[in-house]
Amino acid sequence: MDAANILGDTEYFHQPRSRQRLCPQGQTPMLKRIYRLLGLMIGLAAVIAFMGYTVKTLTIADISHYLTAPALGGILMAALLYATIIPVSAWAWKNMLADIGCPHSWHELSMIMGVTQMAKYLPGNVGQHIGRAAMSMTRGIAIQPFLLTVFSETLLALLAALIIGMAGAFFSQTGLASFTSANQAIFIPVLVGVLIAALLLYRPLMPRLLKRFAPAYGNSSLAGLLPHSNTLLKALAAYCLNYVMIGIGIFLMATVLLPATKHDFMLLLASFSLAWVAGFFTPGAPAGLGVREVIMLGMLSASYPGPSALLIIVAFRLATILGDSLCFLAGYAMLIFSRRAAHSS
């Protein structure tokens, strides 16, 4: 969910034609190209490093040993739990749109998010947002409400990942062993304080964020058309639930794959949440490929031997691809049924 990319790309089409011609010569597009090229290089390096480590650590015999019905069932279970992010996120999007006077059904928004889910595997991480914007506009969602809600979604999803990731790392077996009881008593109030401050500062800071990422809208009245704090809090809770559901899926899958191993749910939860943040800031890696795996491997290596950690990570990447595919198929089926219903009416 790279809002900076979609806001920047959409802003171009709202500029005067003379400015569109001159814009590629400016400094900002050059910096964006450098940033994306750097992200692509980091992503490729992470993919190469992770693939090299995988080939070195896991043998064909290791992989074939886990090609069993229970193991495949565990991956499917993780994929189904991962796929719940679409209906949950669509619910949050529905609330934010309704709060700014653009009501749409949860069914319709789930369809849009599901159909465009697979586009995130395209290089650059903008295909998903461009497709989502195009589908949204054909469904009557104007570009302004779309930009405001998706930008809010991106920031809240990042905040949710950091909250869940930090809490998981802190309360994991490794984290608890590193902190005293006094530190543990301070952690929760501080985390809650950061959350409250973020929600309170969101609306006042939004005009500055718009000026930074979408200058065409920064000086307009759009800055005042923002979801209220209670709506933002509900959306944040929904995004936190997404990470928890994904963490449960990883834990159940790991339990099936490695039944003799004692698994740390909070560590598994933290590893994905914080790795998602790292993948988000690497724009050249499709769906965070390579970057997230490297971060997860570094975190899980503290509690799992190399082959076990690697097995969990590879199996979970397969689960996410399967989950995204299921979301796409469900969304596409909903799209076909909606078109047939429109033609028959």
MIVO-297560 format. One line per field, with one value per residue (C-alpha): x, y, z. Coordinates in nm, 4 decimals, padded with zeros to 6 digits. Layout:
BEGIN
xx	X ...
yy	Y ...
zz	Z ...
//
This chain:
BEGIN
xx	00.0000 00.2378 00.0276 00.3197 00.3419 -00.0284 -00.0635 00.2337 00.1123 -00.2435 -00.1226 00.0452 -00.2864 -00.4367 -00.1619 -00.1876 -00.0518 00.2338 00.3389 00.3055 00.5594 00.8016 00.7551 00.9869 01.2705 01.2245 01.4057 01.1178 01.0591 01.4345 01.4463 01.1492 01.3240 01.6412 01.4389 01.2596 01.5817 01.7498 01.4517 01.4669 01.8376 01.7779 01.4908 01.6968 01.9887 01.7543 01.6020 01.9450 02.0726 01.7637 01.7612 02.1312 02.0767 01.7765 01.9659 02.2550 02.0406 01.7466 01.8095 01.5665 01.5338 01.4336 01.1646 01.0275 01.0076 00.7476 00.5420 00.2717 -00.1027 -00.0837 00.1870 -00.0122 -00.3177 -00.1229 -00.0225 -00.3847 -00.5009 -00.2497 -00.3627 -00.7286 -00.6494 -00.4293 -00.7144 -00.9325 -00.7407 -00.9593 -01.3036 -01.1637 -00.9827 -01.2887 -01.4940 -01.2476 -01.2489 -01.6298 -01.6387 -01.3883 -01.5693 -01.9045 -01.7542 -01.6583 -01.9926 -01.9130 -02.1082 -02.0461 -02.1328 -01.8887 -01.9571 -01.8535 -01.5384 -01.4360 -01.4714 -01.2500 -00.9773 -00.9924 -00.9677 -00.6704 -00.4860 -00.2654 -00.1356 00.0898 00.3257 00.4123 00.7457 00.7189 00.4261 00.1953 -00.0066 -00.2376 -00.3150 -00.3620 -00.5979 -00.7822 -00.8185 -00.9485 -01.2043 -01.3089 -01.3769 -01.5819 -01.7872 -01.8609 -01.5828 -01.4335 -01.0574 -01.0620 -01.2347 -01.0255 -00.6969 -00.7915 -00.9110 -00.6280 -00.3720 -00.5339 -00.5415 -00.1700 -00.0686 -00.2972 -00.1778 00.1822 00.0938 -00.0888 00.2105 00.4448 00.2112 00.1567 00.5206 00.6595 00.4107 00.4867 00.8633 00.8326 00.6089 00.7857 00.9918 01.3088 01.1710 01.0462 01.3835 01.5485 01.3353 01.2702 00.9228 00.9561 01.0145 00.7152 00.4930 00.6000 00.5683 00.1874 00.1134 00.3777 00.2362 -00.1169 00.0089 00.1758 -00.1447 -00.3607 -00.1139 -00.1071 -00.4858 -00.5109 -00.2364 -00.3562 -00.6121 -00.3920 -00.0913 -00.2824 -00.2574 00.1220 00.1286 -00.0851 00.1510 00.4440 00.3004 00.0293 00.1045 -00.1888 -00.4271 -00.2298 -00.3768 -00.7360 -01.0277 -00.9584 -00.7479 -01.0658 -01.2507 -01.0909 -01.2389 -01.3079 -01.1026 -01.3536 -01.3591 -00.9812 -00.9693 -01.2062 -00.9955 -00.6768 -00.8348 -00.9279 -00.5724 -00.4363 -00.6784 -00.5342 -00.1855 -00.3167 -00.5050 -00.1940 00.0100 -00.2362 -00.2034 00.1763 00.1618 -00.0813 00.1175 00.4460 00.2873 00.1848 00.5179 00.7343 00.5241 00.8233 00.9269 00.7996 00.6722 00.6637 00.3414 00.4380 00.7740 00.6094 00.3549 00.6250 00.8461 00.5818 00.4481 00.7892 00.9002 00.5894 00.7026 01.0480 00.8934 00.6673 00.9650 01.1325 00.9313 01.1153 01.0354 00.7004 00.4915 00.8081 00.9598 01.3012 01.3086 01.0424 01.1939 01.5359 01.3888 01.1800 01.4829 01.6890 01.4184 01.3310 01.6941 01.7086 01.4650 01.4726 01.7638 01.8360 01.6498 01.3406 01.3157 01.3690 01.1024 00.8456 00.9317 00.9205 00.5944 00.4422 00.5397 00.3568 00.0597 00.0484 00.0603 -00.2181 -00.4162 -00.3809 -00.4897 -00.7980 -00.8828 -00.8474 -01.0664 -01.3326 -01.3246 -01.3407 -01.6358 -01.8126 -01.7395 -01.8883 -02.2015 -02.2449 -02.2186 -02.4723 -02.7070 -02.6683 -02.7443 -03.0467 -03.2025
yy	00.0000 00.2693 00.5842 00.8067 00.6359 00.6460 01.0047 01.1123 00.9319 01.0647 01.4178 01.4262 01.3892 01.6834 01.9272 02.1731 02.0383 02.2848 02.1673 01.8026 01.8638 02.0420 01.8134 01.5316 01.7838 01.8816 01.7637 01.5796 01.3205 01.2597 01.1981 00.9612 00.7663 00.7443 00.6327 00.3638 00.2473 00.2252 00.0320 -00.2050 -00.2663 -00.3347 -00.5672 -00.7592 -00.7877 -00.9203 -01.1741 -01.2964 -01.3189 -01.5021 -01.7442 -01.8162 -01.8872 -02.1053 -02.3176 -02.3519 -02.4415 -02.6450 -02.9574 -03.1339 -03.4067 -03.1484 -03.0049 -03.3424 -03.4479 -03.1764 -03.2362 -03.4131 -03.3687 -03.2163 -02.9706 -02.8634 -02.8340 -02.6063 -02.3821 -02.3708 -02.2808 -01.9952 -01.8804 -01.8696 -01.6670 -01.4370 -01.3869 -01.2358 -00.9097 -00.8235 -00.8295 -00.6695 -00.3935 -00.3375 -00.2839 -00.0191 00.1457 00.1449 00.3304 00.5925 00.6553 00.6843 00.9265 01.1717 01.1450 00.8733 00.5652 00.2345 -00.1227 -00.3567 -00.6146 -00.3738 -00.2556 -00.6152 -00.6935 -00.3979 -00.4889 -00.8582 -00.8106 -00.5733 -00.7768 -00.9714 -00.6523 -00.5903 -00.8566 -00.6276 -00.4428 -00.0959 -00.1671 00.0785 -00.1593 -00.2497 00.1151 00.2172 -00.0747 -00.0035 00.3644 00.2775 00.0280 00.2683 00.5494 00.3231 00.2351 00.5975 00.6693 01.0047 01.0486 01.2852 01.0507 00.7655 00.9464 01.0625 00.7215 00.5205 00.7639 00.7262 00.3491 00.3412 00.5455 00.3510 00.0154 00.1228 00.2340 -00.0941 -00.2955 -00.1047 -00.1423 -00.5161 -00.5724 -00.3909 -00.5534 -00.8968 -00.8461 -00.7170 -00.9968 -01.2770 -01.5190 -01.3467 -01.0011 -01.0874 -01.2308 -00.9009 -00.6640 -00.6186 -00.6023 -00.2235 -00.1966 -00.4199 -00.1987 00.1107 -00.0400 -00.0619 00.2960 00.4332 00.2341 00.3526 00.7115 00.6920 00.5560 00.8323 01.1014 00.9641 00.9728 01.3226 01.4639 01.2959 01.5571 01.8618 01.7057 01.5811 01.9126 01.9001 01.5370 01.6254 01.9103 01.6698 01.3775 01.5472 01.9192 01.9579 01.8961 02.0436 02.3940 02.2831 02.2157 01.8421 01.8626 01.9201 01.6244 01.3631 01.0746 01.1562 01.0140 00.7425 00.6207 00.6210 00.4248 00.1613 00.1368 00.1055 -00.1752 -00.3503 -00.3300 -00.4553 -00.7480 -00.8214 -00.8707 -01.0809 -01.3096 -01.3451 -01.4213 -01.6933 -01.8414 -01.8471 -02.0050 -02.2800 -02.3500 -02.3663 -02.6009 -02.8393 -02.8199 -02.8529 -03.0348 -03.1191 -02.7534 -02.5140 -02.2123 -01.8543 -01.6985 -01.3425 -01.3725 -01.5106 -01.2282 -00.9636 -01.1045 -01.0639 -00.7280 -00.5598 -00.7297 -00.5871 -00.2375 -00.3009 -00.4329 -00.1288 00.1073 -00.0918 00.0203 -00.1910 -00.5260 -00.6672 -00.7476 -00.7000 -01.0123 -01.0918 -00.7982 -00.9351 -01.2824 -01.1497 -00.9506 -01.2466 -01.4750 -01.2389 -01.2218 -01.5922 -01.7046 -01.6071 -01.8870 -02.1282 -02.3101 -02.1987 -02.4759 -02.4483 -02.0699 -02.0915 -02.3601 -02.1417 -01.8393 -02.0223 -02.1958 -01.8646 -01.6943 -01.9767 -01.9194 -01.5464 -01.6103 -01.8663 -01.6288 -01.3438 -01.5800 -01.6818 -01.3150 -01.2437 -01.5382 -01.4437 -01.0794 -01.1721 -01.4048 -01.1199 -00.8913 -01.1391 -01.1873 -00.8109 -00.7598 -01.0332 -00.8810 -00.5396 -00.6801 -00.8765 -00.5801
zz	00.0000 -00.1244 -00.1110 -00.2068 -00.5454 -00.6262 -00.5051 -00.7121 -01.0249 -00.9922 -00.9259 -01.2666 -01.4502 -01.2581 -01.3584 -01.6486 -01.9766 -01.9804 -01.6379 -01.7457 -02.0223 -01.7926 -01.4945 -01.6160 -01.6314 -01.2662 -00.9627 -00.7925 -01.0691 -01.0840 -00.7106 -00.7413 -01.0159 -00.8086 -00.5051 -00.7052 -00.8702 -00.5307 -00.3958 -00.6927 -00.6335 -00.2631 -00.3495 -00.6052 -00.3630 -00.0928 -00.3330 -00.4445 -00.0866 00.0338 -00.2610 -00.2106 00.1589 00.0774 -00.1749 00.0681 00.3712 00.2390 00.0319 -00.1998 00.0627 00.3245 00.0986 -00.0113 00.3537 00.4148 00.0996 00.2960 00.3224 00.6740 00.5635 00.2585 00.4826 00.7156 00.4236 00.3046 00.6565 00.6712 00.3250 00.4295 00.7408 00.5347 00.2866 00.5601 00.5147 00.2135 00.3822 00.6993 00.5079 00.2889 00.6057 00.7233 00.3787 00.3769 00.7105 00.5969 00.2691 00.4455 00.6976 00.4211 00.2405 -00.0165 00.0947 -00.0845 00.0031 00.1745 -00.0982 -00.3736 -00.1965 -00.1186 -00.4879 -00.5869 -00.3376 -00.4251 -00.8028 -00.7758 -00.5114 -00.7538 -00.9197 -00.6204 -00.7583 -01.0496 -01.0102 -00.8631 -00.6304 -00.8093 -01.0265 -00.7399 -00.6641 -01.0269 -01.0848 -00.7624 -00.8536 -01.2009 -01.0678 -00.7932 -01.0379 -01.2656 -00.9566 -00.8746 -00.6230 -00.7214 -00.7206 -00.4225 -00.1727 -00.3101 -00.2494 00.0982 00.2191 00.0607 00.2012 00.5445 00.4988 00.4206 00.7236 00.9577 00.8212 00.8852 01.2370 01.3012 01.1775 01.4076 01.7069 01.6568 01.5626 01.8669 02.1019 01.9579 01.9811 02.3374 02.4635 02.2784 02.4816 02.3610 02.4386 02.7857 02.8740 02.7820 02.9912 03.3603 03.5116 03.5372 03.1625 03.0997 03.3154 03.1200 02.7739 02.7463 02.8661 02.6304 02.3395 02.4171 02.4456 02.1061 01.9576 02.1054 01.9963 01.6426 01.6157 01.7628 01.5406 01.2234 01.1169 01.1951 01.0200 00.7156 00.5233 00.5556 00.4437 00.1428 00.0543 00.0796 -00.1204 -00.3282 -00.3718 -00.6118 -00.3208 -00.0343 -00.0622 -00.1322 00.0956 00.0705 00.3855 00.5853 00.4299 00.6539 00.8495 01.2134 01.4992 01.5922 01.2310 01.2186 01.5436 01.4021 01.0876 01.2921 01.4960 01.1711 01.0397 01.3724 01.3425 00.9981 01.1402 01.4285 01.1874 00.9737 01.2862 01.3862 01.0385 01.0606 01.4067 01.3019 00.9864 01.1799 01.4344 01.1565 00.9748 01.2870 01.5487 01.7680 01.7995 02.0664 01.8768 01.9987 01.8667 01.9574 01.7806 01.4661 01.4808 01.5244 01.2491 00.9802 01.1033 01.1159 00.7940 00.6237 00.7229 00.5747 00.2530 00.2317 00.2211 -00.0580 -00.3629 -00.6184 -00.4567 -00.5758 -00.2643 -00.0567 -00.2147 -00.0680 00.1737 00.4072 00.3973 00.4983 00.7899 00.9082 00.8842 01.0980 01.3663 01.3709 01.3769 01.7447 01.8361 01.5407 01.3777 01.0212 00.8326 01.0554 01.0247 00.6505 00.6143 00.7932 00.5793 00.2457 00.3384 00.4457 00.1194 -00.0607 00.1707 00.0909 -00.2843 -00.2474 -00.0276 -00.2773 -00.5551 -00.3572 -00.2980 -00.6693 -00.7686 -00.5151 -00.6250 -00.9921 -00.9301 -00.7483 -01.0440 -01.2934 -01.0835 -01.0419 -01.4200 -01.4868 -01.2299 -01.3947 -01.7412 -01.6240 -01.4391
//
